[in-house]
Amino acid sequence: MKTLLIFAFTALTFTAFAQDSVLTGEMVVANTMAVRNMRQQPAPAFSAFTLDGKKKYITGLRGKVVILSVWTTSCGPCIREINSFKDFKKRYKNKQVEFIALSPVDNLADIKAFLTKHTLDFGIWYQPSANFVKDYTAVMYPTNYVIDKTGIVRYASQGYSKTNYSDISAVVKQYL
């Protein structure tokens, strides 16, 4: 019951990409289960763009452990979390780890405006596509994934938590 209440409360802080409206508690629970069900499954292939307009492919990162954080510039919990993730690049320097912050709803101008106020020195990709959202079941933000070196999703979780950083770090260490 406590978990359901947390999900219902969390729903008030997230917006749905497809509907641009507040998610209901029932939608949150269903989406949480869909995200968790991605664990142990191959990561869906997708492409996105870097801030300098280069097209990147998630499959191009095979051989590395990928931390994929799906966020938006207008999401308060996303901003708190993305700022806490700044250490990942430094912590895993010279290791086979890639950290990517991907926004499926912001356009390039929104992201660049955000970066005038926030310093992030890791891979920022944007992919304004309903297909990405559908394939990754990422309709609430933030949503995080850890993809192992072979392309299998080993961690998938949505919502901001103070333990996300340590939870993700533990999974990354396991698959290095």
N, C-alpha and C positions, 0 to 999 in steps of 0.2 A: 504494500500500500504506500509506504514511504517513497519508493521508487516512482510509482505512478504520480504521486503528488509533485515530486521533483520534475518529472517530465511535463506535467501540466503547467507548472510555474515557468519552466524553461520555455515552453511554447509561446509565452507572452513576449519573450525577448527575440524571437526569430521571425523572419518573414519567409513566406513561400516564394520561390522564384517564379513559378508558373502562374500563381494567382496574385502575387504581390499583396497578400493579405496575411493576417495573423493566423497561425496554425492552431487547430484545435488540439486538445489533449489526446484524442484518439488518433489524429494524424501523426502526432509526435511519437506515440508508442509504435505505430505501424512503421514509420520511417526509421526509428531506432532499430527495430528488428531487421529491416531490410539492409541497413548499413552493417549491422553485426553479421548478417548472413553472407556478406562479401568475404569474410575471413576464410582463409584456406582456398580461395578461388583465384583463378587468373585475373590480374588487373585488366579491365577493359582498355583496349588501345584507344588513344586519342592524341590529337595534336593541339598545340596552343601557340601563342606568340609571346616572345620576350618583349621587354619594354623598347628595345631597339628594332622591333618588327621582324625578328628572325623566327621562322617557324620551327618549333621543337616537337619531338615525338616522345611520348613516355617510353616507347619501346627502345628508343635510342639510349636509355639509361640502364639497360640490362647490364649486369655485372656490378651494379652498385645497389646499395640499399637506398631506397627513396622514401623520404618523409614528405608526404603530400598533404598540405594544409589548405583546405578549401575555405575561403573567407570572402568578405566584402568590405569595402572601405566605410560603409555606413553602419556596420554592426559593432556596437560597443564591446561585447564579449570577444569578438574576433580581434579587435584592436588590442585589448588587454593580452590576449593569448599570443598574437603574432609578435608583440613586443617581448614577451617572455621567451620566445623561440630564437631570439637573436644569438644566443650562445651556441646554437647547434653548429653553425659554420665553423666557429672557433674550436669547439669541442671535438669535432670530427675532421679537422684539417688533416690532410694527408692520409685519410682513410677512404674507403670506397662508399661514401655516404653523400647523397645529394638531397638538399632541402629545397623544396619548391612551395611557394605560396601561390596558389592559383585562384583567381577570381573569375567565376563563370557569369557574373552579372555586370561588373563594372566595365566601362569602356576605358581606353587608354588615357584619356584626359582626366577621368576620375582618379585613376591610380597615380598618375603623375602629380596631381594636385595633392593627394594624400601624402606622397613622398616628400613634398616640400615641408611638411610638418613632422614627418617620422623618418628616421634613418633606418633602412633595412638593407643589409648587404648580402642578401642571398637571392636565389633565383625567384623572380616574380614573373609569373606567366598570366596571361589573360585569355579567356576562352568563352566569349559570350555565346554559348550554345546550349539549347535545351537538350541536345543529345548527350553532352557531357553530364549534365545534371541527372538525366534519366539513367544513363549507364552506371554512374557512381552512386545513385540514390541520394545525391547530395542536395536536398531541398531545404535543409536547415544549416545554419552557419554558426560557428565553425564546425567543419567535419574534417577529421584527420585520418590518414591512412599511412601504414608502413608497408612498403612493397619490397619483398626480398630480392636478391640478386637474380633470381630466375623469373621474376615477374608475378609472384604469388602474393596476394594481399595477406599479410600476417597480423595486421592490427587495423581496426576500423572503429571509429568512435565519433559521436557527434556531441556538440555542446561544449561549452567552456567549463573547465574544472581546474583547480589549482594543481591537481595531480597529473594533468595531461603531459606536461614536460617529462616528469619522472617515468610515467607509464610508457611513453614513446621511447625514451632513452633505454629502458630495460629491453624492449623488443628489438631495438636497433642493435644493441650489444649481442643479443642472442643470434642475430642473423649476419653479423659481420664475418 
